């Protein structure tokens, strides 16, 4: 969708067509204006040791008895109480805190790779997981081992139970995992933590850290029943991660969201760097297995950076990640020179983001992408058109019942010749027949096939893609939910 050689000045001109009221807000805000790395591990499989696997399943079963990630009570009281009895482990290291609607996990992985490239020990906390719960907590670019995950859980379990007994509600699944991550990072110890919010910002369980750098990826409509019905309302909640004297790295935003974020930055005297103004994507072109980008960072231009991920959105994520790491190192504030270009190139070249435009099979090509809302689906559809030359693309869609499924399907309608609707194994999954009813309204009856079991859906889609012959260029895109993608990944032999 993006042109391959947009001059940076044109990007700036396009991105400054804003509400005049923003000028008043921005005038009060200081801005940053300035004169291959660690390999990332794939998604872990189940432990090979039967005893370890049994112990991990027991931990997973205990965690499953707690409130799930979709049941929330807007308070950081319980997680703060847990941090208190654990001795405030989250204060043992600086952190980069990431919020936004889409792109958080990919951006976190890029930040992690860059920091690792500069020989810092990293801890990364992201959610949800694609296949294994241990993915959520990473040390030095690799998911925590099952043994360490179990050990960390057992270490904090007595303190979790202590907090449970003193609170109106028990700690939730996500709160316990957050406590585990912060404890594991302190125990490692890490030099810096890269932390993705679970949902929102202000009352998210991760928000007991004071991030030196607050990153806000693009805000769009998602979780509207909890966060608000407009980007501006949603930004009000997400702005809660912006702390006193922090640096805010802000991706391109809707005007109302930008207003909210900039106002919060003024209130807490935070320094702001905005994509399209202080940093951005100068140029990009499709390359084998990804793209070649030139990025404008806070310290200058970084040309010919290979990014092994598809889509314009990943180039923008890379620009945000680079600016976040520059800000962490004080580029533009404490130091004038840019980061070492060879280290930056090496780090980006090692980035992986499982389940995000990931090719897991050829003949026909099967692509997995965890798009689960309309905004994510739109960028995925654009990326598919740019990166692949499919003559016939079949969709496999399994979505969660609490999402804007119609909007998701409408975003994919122009690129899917046919769609196979299915459901994943979780209770959150929308019933396949219910999903089919919506799909028929969007695609028409003749383009929709229903296969409630995901293995059957994959088989049906691959068969449909092969109908034109071995060399006809048919493909399959599996999407709609991180869980659907994770389960498809396992079925297709990855992990």
GULOGU-335237 format. One record per atom (N, C-alpha, C, O): x, y, z; residue in one letter. Coordinates in steps of 0.2 Angstrom, whole numbers, plus 5000, padded with zeros to 4 digits. Example, Ala and Ser with C-alpha at 12.3 -4.5 7.8 and 13.67 -1.06 7.14 Angstrom:
% residues 2
506649725039A;506249785039A;506649845039A;507149835042A;506449895035S;506849955036S;506450005039S;506750065040S;
//
This chain:
% residues 495
500449945000X;500050005000X;500450065000X;500350114997X;501050065004X;501450125004X;501950124998X;502150074995X;502050184996X;502550194990X;503250174993X;503350174999X;503650154989X;504350124991X;504850184992X;505350164996X;504750244990X;505250294990X;504950364993X;505150414989X;504650364998X;504350425000X;504850465003X;505250445008X;505050525001X;505550575004X;505250585011X;504650595012X;505750595016X;505550615023X;505150675023X;504650685027X;505350725019X;504950785020X;504250785018X;503850815020X;504050735013X;503350725011X;502950695017X;502450715018X;503350645020X;503050615026X;502850665031X;502250665034X;503350715033X;503250765037X;502650805035X;502150825039X;502650825029X;502050875027X;501350835027X;500950865029X;501350775026X;500750735026X;500550735034X;499950735035X;500950715038X;500850705045X;500750765049X;500450765055X;500850825046X;500750885050X;500050925048X;499950975050X;499650885044X;499050915043X;498550895049X;498150855048X;498650935054X;498250915060X;497750975062X;497751025059X;497450955067X;496951005071X;497451065073X;497951055077X;497251125072X;497651185074X;497751185082X;498251215084X;497251155085X;497251155093X;497851125095X;498151135101X;498151075091X;498751035093X;499351075094X;499751065098X;499351135090X;499951175091X;500051205098X;500551215100X;499451215101X;499451245108X;499751195113X;500151205117X;499551135112X;499751075116X;500451065115X;500851055119X;500651065108X;501351045107X;501851095109X;502451085110X;501651165109X;502051215111X;502351205118X;502851225120X;501951175122X;502151165129X;502551105130X;502751085136X;502651065125X;502950995126X;503651005123X;503751025117X;504150985126X;504850975124X;504850915119X;504550865120X;505150925113X;505250875108X;505950855107X;506450895108X;506050795105X;506750775104X;506950795096X;506650765092X;507450835096X;507650865089X;508350855089X;508750875094X;508650825084X;509350805085X;509750825079X;509550815073X;510350845080X;510750855075X;510850785071X;511150775066X;511749635064X;511349595067X;511349565074X;511849525074X;511149565077X;511049565084X;510849495087X;510949445083X;510649495093X;510449425096X;509949395092X;509349425090X;510049325090X;509449295086X;508849285091X;508949265097X;508249285088X;507649285092X;507449205091X;507349185086X;507349175097X;507049105097X;506349105094X;505949145095X;506249045091X;505549025089X;505149015095X;505349015101X;504548995093X;504048985098X;504248915101X;504348865098X;504248905108X;504448845111X;503948795111X;503348805111X;504148725110X;503648675110X;503548645117X;503848675122X;503148595118X;503048575125X;503748545127X;504148515123X;503848545134X;504448515136X;504548435135X;504048405135X;505148415133X;505248345131X;505248295137X;505048245137X;505448325143X;505548285149X;504748275152X;504448325153X;504548215152X;503848205155X;503748235161X;503148265163X;504248235166X;504148265173X;504048345172X;503648375176X;504448375168X;504448445167X;503748465164X;503448515166X;503548425159X;502948445156X;502348435160X;501848475160X;502348385165X;501848375170X;501848435174X;501248465176X;502448455177X;502448515182X;502148575178X;501848615182X;502348585172X;502148645168X;501348645168X;501048695169X;501048585166X;500348585165X;500048595172X;499448625172X;500348575177X;500048585184X;500048665185X;499548685188X;500548695184X;500548775184X;500048805180X;499648845182X;500048785174X;499448805169X;498748795172X;498348845171X;498648735175X;498048725178X;497848765183X;497248795184X;498348785188X;498248825193X;498048895191X;497648935194X;498448915186X;498348985183X;497648995180X;497349045180X;497448935177X;496748935174X;496248945179X;495648955176X;496348935185X;495748935190X;495649015192X;495149025195X;496049055189X;496049125191X;495649165185X;495549135180X;495449225187X;495149265182X;495549265175X;496149275175X;495149255170X;495449255163X;495649325161X;495449375165X;495949335155X;496249405153X;495649445151X;495749505150X;495049415150X;494449455148X;494049485153X;493549525152X;494149455159X;493849485165X;494249525169X;494749505172X;494049585170X;494549635173X;494149685178X;493549695178X;494549705183X;494349745188X;494849805188X;495449795190X;494649865186X;495049925184X;495449945190X;495249995193X;495949915192X;496349935198X;497049905198X;497149845195X;497549935200X;498249905201X;498349895208X;498949875210X;497849895212X;497949885219X;498249815221X;498649805225X;497949765218X;498149695219X;498949685217X;499349655220X;499049705211X;499749695208X;500249735212X;500849715213X;500049795214X;500449835219X;500649805225X;501149805228X;500049765228X;500149735234X;500649675233X;501049665238X;500649645228X;501049585226X;501749615226X;502249585228X;501849665222X;502549695221X;502849715228X;503449705229X;502449735232X;502649755239X;502949695243X;503449705246X;502549645243X;502749585247X;503349555244X;503749515247X;503449565237X;504049535234X;504649575234X;505149555232X;504549635237X;505149675238X;505249725232X;505849745230X;504749745228X;504749785223X;505249765217X;505649805216X;505149705215X;505649685209X;505649725203X;506149735200X;505149755202X;505049795195X;505449865196X;505549895191X;505749875202X;506149935203X;506949925202X;507349965202X;507049855200X;507749835200X;508049855193X;508649835192X;507749875188X;507949885182X;507549945178X;506949955180X;507849975173X;507450025169X;507049985165X;507149925163X;506550025162X;506049985158X;505850025152X;505850095152X;505649995147X;505250025141X;504549995141X;504549935140X;504050045141X;503350015142X;503050035136X;503050085133X;502649985133X;502349985126X;501549975127X;501349935130X;501250025124X;500450025123X;500250035116X;500750055112X;499650035115X;499350045108X;498849995106X;498749955111X;498649995100X;498149945098X;498449885095X;498249835096X;498849905090X;499149855086X;499849865085X;500149915086X;500249805084X;500949815083X;501349815089X;502049815089X;501049805095X;501449805101X;501949745102X;502549765103X;501749685100X;502249635101X;502849635096X;503349625098X;502649645090X;503249655085X;503649715087X;504249705086X;503449765089X;503849825091X;504249805097X;504849825097X;503949765102X;504349745108X;504949695106X;505449705108X;504749655101X;505349605099X;505849645095X;506449625096X;505749695091X;506249735088X;506649775093X;507249775093X;506349805098X;506649845103X;507149795107X;507749815108X;506849735109X;507249685112X;507949665108X;508449665111X;507849655101X;508349635097X;508949695097X;509549685097X;508649755096X;509149815096X;509549815103X;510149825102X;509149815108X;509549815115X;510049765115X;510549775118X;509849705113X;510249645114X;510849655109X;511449635111X;510749685104X;511349705099X;511849745102X;512449745100X;511649785107X;512149835110X;512349805117X;512549835121X;512249735117X;512549695123X;512249705130X;512549705135X;511549725130X;511249735136X;510849665137X;510549635132X;510749645143X;510349595145X;509649615145X;509449665149X;509149585142X;508449605141X;508049555144X;508149495144X;507449585147X;506849545149X;506249575145X;506149635144X;505949525141X;505349555137X;504749515140X;504649455141X;504149555141X;503549525143X;503049545138X;502849605137X;502749505135X;502249515130X;501649465130X;501649415134X;501049485127X;500449445128X;500049455122X;500049515118X;499549415120X;499549345122X;500049305119X;500449325115X;500049235121X;500549195118X;500249155112X;499649155111X;500749135107X;500549105101X;500349035103X;499849005101X;500848995106X;500748925107X;500948905114X;500548865117X;501448935117X;501648915124X;501648975129X;501849025127X;501348965135X;501349015140X;502049045141X;502049105144X;502549005141X;503249025142X;503449075137X;503949115139X;503149085132X;503349135127X;503249205130X;503649255128X;502849215135X;502649285137X;503249315141X;503249375141X;503649275144X;504249295148X;504849275144X;505049215144X;505249325141X;505849305138X;506449345141X;506449395144X;507049305141X;507649335144X;508149325138X;508249275135X;508549385137X;509049385132X;508749355125X;509149325121X;508149375123X;507949365117X;507649295116X;507349275110X;507549255121X;507349185121X;506849175126X;506849195132X;506249135124X;505749125130X;506049085136X;506549045135X;505849105141X;506049075148X;505949005147X;505448975144X;506448965150X;506348885150X;505748865154X;505548905159X;505448805152X;504948785156X;505148775163X;504748785168X;505748745164X;505948735171X;506048805175X;505848805181X;506248855172X;506348925175X;505648955176X;505448985181X;505148945172X;504448965172X;504148935179X;503848965183X;504248865179X;503948835185X;504248855191X;503948865196X;504948865191X;505248885197X;505048955200X;504948965205X;504948995195X;504749065196X;504049065199X;503949105204X;503649025196X;502949025199X;502948995206X;502649025211X;503348945207X;503348915214X;503648965219X;503448965225X;504149005217X;504449055221X;503949105224X;503949125229X;503549135219X;503149185221X;502449165224X;502049205226X;502249095223X;501649065225X;501449085232X;500849105233X;501849075237X;501649095244X;501449165244X;501049185248X;501849215241X;501649285241X;500949295238X;500649345240X;500849265232X;500249275228X;499649255233X;499149285233X;499749195237X;499249175241X;499149225247X;498549235249X;499649255249X;499649305254X;499149365252X;498749385256X;499349385246X;498949445243X;498249425242X;497749465243X;498149365239X;497449335238X;497049345245X;496449365244X;497349325250X;496949325256X;496749395259X;496349395263X;497149445257X;497049505259X;496649555255X;496449615257X;496449525249X;496049575244X;495349545243X;495149495244X;494949595240X;494249575239X;494249525234X;493849475234X;494649525229X;494649475223X;495349445223X;495849485224X;495449385221X;496049355220X;496449385214X;496149415210X;497149385214X;497449405209X;497249365202X;497149305203X;497249405197X;497049375190X;497649335187X;498149335189X;497449295182X;497949255178X;498449305176X;499049295176X;498249365173X;498749405170X;499149445175X;499749455174X;498849455181X;499249485187X;499749445189X;500349465191X;499649375190X;500149325192X;500649325187X;501249325189X;500549315181X;501049315176X;501449375176X;502049375175X;501149435177X;501549495177X;502049495183X;502649515182X;501749475189X;502249465195X;502749425193X;503349435195X;502649365190X;503149315188X;503749345184X;504349345185X;503449385179X;503949415174X;504449465178X;505049465177X;504149515182X;504549565185X;505049525190X;505549545191X;504749475193X;505249435198X;505749405194X;506349405196X;505649375188X;506149335184X;506649385182X;507249375181X;506449445180X;506849495177X;507349515183X;507949525181X;507149525189X;507549555194X;508049495196X;508649505198X;507849435195X;508249375197X;508749365192X;509349335194X;508649385186X;509149365181X;509849385182X;510349345181X;510049455183X;509549505182X;509649535175X;510149525172X;509149575173X;509149605167X;509449675167X;509449705173X;509649705162X;509849775161X;509349815160X;509249875162X;508849795156X;508249835154X;507649785153X;507749725150X;507049805155X;506449765153X;506049795148X;505949865148X;505749755143X;505349785138X;504649755139X;504549695139X;504149795141X;503549775144X;502949795140X;502849855139X;502549745137X;501949765133X;501349765138X;501249715142X;500949815138X;500349815142X;499849755140X;499949735134X;499449735144X;498949685142X;498349715139X;498149695134X;498149765142X;497549805139X;497549875142X;497549885148X;497449925138X;497449995140X;498150015143X;498550025139X;498150045149X;498750075152X;498650085159X;499050055163X;498250135161X;498250165167X;498150105173X;498550105177X;497650065172X;497550015177X;497749945174X;497549895177X;498149945169X;498449875167X;498949855172X;499249895175X;498949785173X;499349755179X;500049775178X;500449775182X;500349785171X;501049805170X;501149875173X;501749885174X;500649915174X;500849985175X;501050005183X;500850055185X;501449955185X;501749975192X;502449985191X;502849995195X;502649985184X;503350015182X;503350085180X;502750115179X;503850115181X;503950185179X;504450185173X;505050195173X;504150175167X;504550165161X;504950235159X;504650285159X;505550225158X;505950275156X;505750305149X;505750365148X;505550255145X;505250265138X;504550235138X;504550175139X;504150275136X;503450255135X;503350255127X;503350305124X;503150195124X;503050185117X;502250185116X;501950145119X;501950215111X;501250215110X;501250195102X;501350235098X;501050135101X;500950115094X;500250135092X;499950165096X;500150135085X;499450165083X;498850135087X;498750075088X;498450185088X;497850175092X;497250175087X;497150215083X;496850125088X;496250115084X;495750085089X;495850075095X;495150065086X;494550045090X;494649975091X;494649925087X;494749955098X;494749885100X;494549885107X;494749935111X;494249835110X;494049835117X;493649895119X;493749925124X;493249915114X;492849975115X;492349965121X;492150025124X;492149905123X;491749905129X;492149915135X;491749935141X;492749915135X;493149935141X;493549995141X;493650025146X;493750015135X;494250065134X;493950135132X;494250185133X;493350125128X;493050185125X;492850175118X;493150125115X;492450225115X;492150215109X;492550255103X;492350245097X;493050295105X;493350335100X;494150325102X;494350315107X;494550345097X;495250335098X;495450385104X;495950365108X;495150445104X;495350485109X;495150465116X;495550465121X;494550425117X;494450395123X;494850345125X;495150335131X;495050305120X;495550245121X;496250275123X;496550245128X;496450325120X;497050355122X;497150385129X;497650385132X;496550405131X;496550425138X;496750375143X;497150385148X;496550315142X;496750255146X;497450235145X;497850225149X;497650235138X;498350215137X;498850265139X;499450245140X;498650325139X;499150385141X;499350365148X;499850405151X;499050325152X;499250315159X;499950285160X;500250285165X;500250255155X;500950235155X;501450285155X;502050275156X;501250345153X;501750405152X;501850435159X;501350465162X;502450425161X;502650445168X;503050515168X;503250535163X;503150535174X;503450605175X;504150595172X;504550555174X;504350645168X;505050655165X;505250595160X;505750595158X;504750555158X;504850505153X;504950535146X;504850595145X;505150485142X;505150505135X;504650465131X;504550405132X;504250495127X;503650465124X;503850455117X;503950505113X;503850395114X;503950385107X;503250365104X;502950315106X;502950415100X;502250405098X;502250395090X;502450435086X;501950335089X;501850315082X;501250365079X;500950405083X;501150365072X;500650405069X;499950385072X;499850325073X;499650435074X;499050425078X;498450465075X;498550515072X;497850445076X;497250495074X;497350555078X;497650555084X;497050605076X;497150675079X;496850675086X;497250705091X;496350645087X;496050655094X;496450615099X;496550635105X;496750555097X;497250515101X;497850555102X;498050555108X;498150585097X;498750625098X;498650685103X;499050695107X;498050715103X;497950775107X;497950745114X;498250785119X;497650695116X;497650665123X;498350645125X;498550665131X;498750615121X;499350595122X;499850655124X;500250655128X;499850705119X;500250765120X;500050805126X;500450825130X;499450805128X;499150835134X;499450805140X;499650835145X;499450735140X;499750705146X;500450715146X;500750725152X;500850715141X;501550725141X;501650795144X;502150805148X;501250845142X;501350915145X;501250915153X;501650945156X;500750875155X;500650875162X;501150845166X;501250865172X;501550795163X;502050765167X;502750785165X;503250745167X;502750835161X;503450855158X;503850805155X;504450795156X;503450765151X;503850715147X;504050745140X;503750785138X;504550715138X;504850725131X;504550685126X;504450625127X;504350715120X;503950685115X;504350685109X;504650735106X;504350625105X;504550615099X;504050585095X;503750535096X;503850615089X;503250595085X;503450565078X;503850595075X;503150505076X;503350485070X;503050535064X;502550555065X;503450545059X;503350595054X;503550665056X;503550705051X;503850675062X;504150735064X;504850725066X;505350745062X;504950695072X;505650685074X;505950615071X;506550615072X;505550575069X;505750505066X;505250485061X;504750505061X;505450435058X;505050395053X;505350355048X;505950345048X;504950335043X;505150295038X;505250335032X;504850375029X;505950335029X;506150375024X;505950345017X;505650375013X;506150275017X;506050245011X;505950165012X;506250145017X;505650135008X;505550055009X;505450025002X;505150054998X;505749965002X;505649924995X;505549854997X;505949835002X;505149814994X;505049744995X;505749704993X;506049724988X;505949664998X;506449624997X;506349544998X;505749535001X;506749504996X;506549434997X;506549415005X;507049435008X;505949395007X;505849375014X;505749435018X;505649425024X;505649495015X;505449555020X;505549615016X;505249625010X;505949665018X;505949725015X;506649765017X;506949745022X;506849815013X;507449855014X;507149925016X;506849955011X;507349945021X;507050015023X;507650065025X;508150045027X;507450125024X;507950175027X;507450215032X;506950235031X;507750215038X;507450245044X;507750315046X;508350315046X;507350365047X;507550425051X;507450415058X;506950415060X;508050415062X;507950405069X;508050475072X;508050525069X;508050475079X;508150535082X;508850565081X;509050625082X;509350525080X;510050545079X;510250545072X;510850565070X;509850535067X;510050535060X;509750485056X;509250445058X;510050475050X;509750425045X;510050355045X;510750355046X;509650305045X;509950235045X;509750205038X;509250175038X;510250205033X;510050175027X;510150105026X;510450075030X;509750075021X;509850005019X;509849955025X;510249915026X;509249955029X;509149915035X;508749855032X;508149875030X;508949795032X;508549735030X;508049715036X;508349705042X;507449715035X;506949695040X;506549625037X;506249635032X;506649575040X;506449505038X;505649495040X;505449445041X;505249555039X;504549555040X;504249585035X;504449635032X;503649565033X;503249595027X;502749655030X;502549655035X;502649705025X;502149755026X;502449815029X;502849825032X;502049875026X;502249935028X;502149945035X;502549985038X;501649915039X;501649925046X;502249905050X;502349935055X;502549855047X;503149825051X;503749875050X;504149885054X;503749915044X;504249965043X;504150025048X;504650045051X;503550035049X;503350095054X;503450065061X;503750105065X;503350005063X;503549975069X;504249975070X;504549995076X;504649965065X;505449975066X;505650045067X;506050055071X;505350095064X;505450165065X;505350175073X;505750215076X;504750155075X;504650165082X;505150135087X;505350165092X;505250075085X;505750035090X;506450065090X;506750075095X;506650085084X;507350125084X;507350185088X;507750195092X;506750225087X;506750285091X;506750275098X;507050305102X;506350215100X;506350205107X;507050185110X;507150205116X;507350145106X;508050125109X;508550185109X;508950195113X;508450225104X;508850285104X;508750335110X;509150355113X;508050335111X;507850375117X;508150345124X;508350385128X;508150275124X;508350245130X;509150265131X;509350265137X;509450265126X;510250275126X;510350355126X;510950375127X;509850395126X;509950465127X;510150505121X;510350565121X;510050475115X;510150505108X;509650565108X;509050555108X;509950615106X;509550675105X;509450715112X;509250775112X;509650695117X;509650725124X;510350725127X;510650785127X;510550675129X;511250665132X;511750655127X;512350675128X;511650635121X;512150625116X;511850645109X;511250635108X;512350665105X;512150695098X;512250645093X;511850645088X;512650595094X;512750545088X;512250495088X;511950475093X;512150465082X;511750415081X;512050345083X;512650345084X;511550295084X;511850225086X;512250195080X;512150215074X;512650145082X;513150115077X;512650085071X;512250035073X;512750105065X;512350075060X;512350005059X;511949965057X;513049975059X;513149905058X;512749865063X;512449815062X;512749885070X;512449855075X;511649855074X;511349805075X;511449915072X;510649915070X;510449875065X;509949835065X;510849865059X;510749825054X;510749755056X;510249715054X;511249735060X;511249665062X;510649645066X;510449585066X;510449685071X;509949675075X;509249665072X;508949615073X;509149715067X;508549715063X;508449645059X;507949615058X;509049625056X;509049575052X;508949505056X;508749455053X;508949505062X;508849445066X;508149445069X;507949395073X;507749495068X;507049495071X;506649445068X;506549435062X;506249415073X;505649365070X;505049385074X;505149415080X;504449375071X;503849385075X;503349335073X;502949345069X;503449275077X;502949225075X;502249235075X;501949275079X;501849215069X;501149225069X;501049295066X;500449315066X;501549325064X;501349395061X;501649395053X;502249395052X;501249385049X;501349375042X;501949325041X;502449325037X;501849265044X;502349215044X;502149155039X;501549125040X;502649145035X;502549085030X;502749025033X;503349015036X;502248975034X;502448905037X;502348845033X;502548795035X;502248865026X;502148805021X;502148835014X;501948895013X;502448795010X;502448815003X;502048754999X;502048705001X;501848774993X;501448734988X;500848694991X;500948634992X;500348734992X;500248804992X;500548844998X;500648815003X;500748904997X;500948945002X;500448955008X;499848975006X;500648945014X;500148955019X;500449015024X;501049005026X;500049065025X;500349125029X;499949125035X;499249125035X;500249135041X;499849145047X;499949225049X;500449255049X;499349255051X;499349325054X;498849325059X;498249315058X;499049355065X;498649365071X;498149425071X;497949445076X;498049455065X;497549505065X;496949485068X;496649435066X;496649525073X;496049515076X;495549565077X;495049565080X;495749625074X;495249685073X;495249715066X;495749695063X;494849755065X;494849785058X;495449825056X;495649815050X;495749855061X;496349895059X;496949845057X;497249855052X;496949795061X;497549745060X;497349705053X;497849695050X;496749695052X;496549655046X;496749705040X;496949675035X;496649765040X;496749815034X;497549815033X;497649805027X;497949815038X;498649815036X;498849755034X;499349745030X;498549695036X;498749635034X;498549625027X;498949595023X;497949645025X;497749635018X;498249675013X;498349655008X;498449735016X;498849775011X;499549745011X;499849735005X;499749715016X;500449675016X;500449615012X;500949605008X;499849575012X;499849515008X;499849535000X;500249504997X;499549594999X;499549614992X;500249634989X;500349624984X;500549664994X;501249694992X;501749634992X;502149634988X;501749584997X;502249544998X;502149474993X;502649444992X;501549464992X;501449394988X;501049414982X;500649464981X;501149374977X;500749374971X;500249314970X;500349274965X;499849314974X;499349254974X;498849264969X;498549324968X;498749214965X;498149214960X;497549204963X;496949224960X;497549164969X;496949144972X;497049134979X;497449094981X;496749174984X;496949174991X;496349154995X;495749174994X;496449094999X;495849075003X;496049095010X;496549085013X;495549115013X;495549135020X;495349085025X;494849045023X;495649075030X;495449035036X;495349075042X;495849105044X;494749085044X;494649135049X;494249105055X;493749075055X;494549115061X;494349095067X;494349155072X;494949165074X;493849185075X;493849245078X;493649235085X;493249185087X;493749285090X;493449285096X;492749315096X;492649365092X;492349295101X;491649325101X;491649395103X;491049425101X;492149425106X;492049485109X;492449545104X;492549595106X;492549525098X;492849565093X;492349595088X;491849565087X;492549645084X;492249665079X;492349625073X;492749645068X;491949565072X;492049515067X;491849545060X;492249525056X;491349575060X;491049605054X;491649645051X;491749645045X;491849695055X;492449735052X;493049705050X;493349715045X;493149645053X;493749605052X;493649575045X;494049575040X;493049545044X;492949505038X;492849555032X;493049545026X;492549615033X;492549665028X;493249685025X;493349705019X;493749695030X;494349715028X;494749655023X;495149675019X;494549595025X;494849545021X;494449525014X;494749495010X;493849545014X;493349525008X;493749545001X;493649494997X;494049595000X;494349614994X;494849564992X;495049554986X;495249534996X;495749484995X;495649414995X;496049374992X;495149394998X;494949324999X;494449304993X;493949334992X;494749254989X;494249224984X;493749184987X;493149184985X;493849144993X;493449114997X;493649115004X;494249125005X;493249105009X;493449105016X;493149035019X;492549025018X;493549005023X;493348945027X;493248975034X;493848985037X;492748975037X;492648995044X;492648935049X;492448885047X;492948945054X;493148895059X;493148925066X;492848975067X;493348885071X;493448905078X;493948875081X;494148815080X;494348915086X;494848885089X;494548845096X;493948845097X;495048815100X;494748775105X;494548815112X;494348785116X;494648875112X;494548915118X;493748935119X;493448935114X;493648945125X;492948965126X;492749035123X;492149055122X;493249075122X;493149145119X;492949145112X;492749185109X;493149085109X;493049075101X;492249085099X;491849065103X;492149125094X;491549135091X;491349065088X;491749035084X;490749045089X;490448985086X;490548985078X;490349035075X;490748935075X;490848935068X;490248955064X;490248985059X;489648925066X;489048945063X;488849015063X;488549045059X;488949045069X;488849115070X;489249155066X;489049205063X;489849135066X;490349175062X;490149165054X;490249215050X;489949105052X;489749095045X;489149145043X;489149165038X;488749155048X;488149195046X;488349265044X;488049295040X;488849285048X;489149355047X;489549355040X;489449405036X;489949305039X;490349295033X;489849295027X;490049325022X;489349265027X;488849255021X;488649325019X;488549345014X;488449365024X;488249435023X;488749475020X;488649525016X;489449465021X;489949505019X;490249475012X;490349515007X;490249405011X;490549375006X;490049345001X;490249334995X;489449335003X;488949294999X;489049225000X;489549195002X;488449185000X;488449115002X;488949074998X;489249025001X;489049084991X;489449044987X;490249044989X;490649004987X;490449094993X;491149104994X;491349085002X;491849095004X;490849055005X;490949045012X;490848965013X;490348935011X;491348935017X;491248865018X;491348865026X;491748895029X;491048815029X;491048815037X;491348745038X;491148695036X;491948745043X;492248685045X;492348705053X;492948735054X;491948685057X;492048695064X;492748675067X;492948705071X;492948615065X;493648595067X;494248625063X;494248625057X;494648655067X;495248695063X;495648645059X;495848665053X;495748585060X;496148545056X;495748535049X;496048535044X;495048525050X;494648515044X;494648585039X;494648575033X;494648635043X;494648705040X;495348715036X;495348735030X;495948695039X;496548705035X;496548655029X;496748675024X;496348595030X;496348545024X;495948575019X;496048565013X;495348595020X;494848625015X;495148685012X;495048685006X;495448725015X;495748785012X;496348775008X;496448795002X;496748725010X;497348705006X;497048664999X;497348684994X;496548635000X;496248594994X;495948654989X;496048644983X;495648704992X;495348754988X;495948794984X;495848814978X;496448804988X;497048844985X;497348804979X;497648834975X;497348734980X;497648694975X;497248684969X;497548654964X;496648704969X;496148684963X;496448714957X;496348684951X;496848764957X;497048794950X;497648764948X;497948774942X;497948714952X;498548684949X;499148704953X;499148754957X;499648664953X;500248664957X;500648734956X;500948764960X;500648764950X;501048824948X;500548884947X;500748934944X;499948874950X;499448934948X;499548984953X;499249044952X;499848984959X;499949034963X;499449044969X;499249094971X;499048984970X;498548994976X;498948994983X;499448974984X;498549024987X;498849034994X;498249034999X;497749034998X;498549025006X;498049025011X;498249075017X;498849075018X;497849105019X;497949155025X;497549135031X;496949135030X;497849115036X;497549095042X;497549155047X;498049175049X;496949175050X;496949235053X;496349245058X;495949195059X;496249295061X;495649315065X;495749315073X;495449345077X;496349275075X;496449275082X;497149245083X;497449205079X;497449265089X;498149245090X;498049165092X;498549125090X;497549145095X;497449075097X;497349035091X;497648985090X;496949055086X;496849015080X;497549005076X;497648955074X;497949065076X;498549055073X;499049015076X;499348975073X;499049015083X;499448965087X;499248895086X;499748855085X;498648885086X;498448815085X;498548785078X;498748735077X;498448835073X;498648815066X;499348805065X;499548755061X;499748845069X;500548835068X;500748765071X;501148735068X;500448745076X;500548675079X;500348625074X;500748575073X;499748635071X;499448585066X;499948575060X;499948525057X;500248635058X;500648635052X;501348625054X;501848625049X;501448595060X;502148575061X;502648625064X;503248605064X;502448675066X;502948735068X;502848725076X;502348745079X;503448715079X;503448715087X;503148645089X;503148645095X;
//
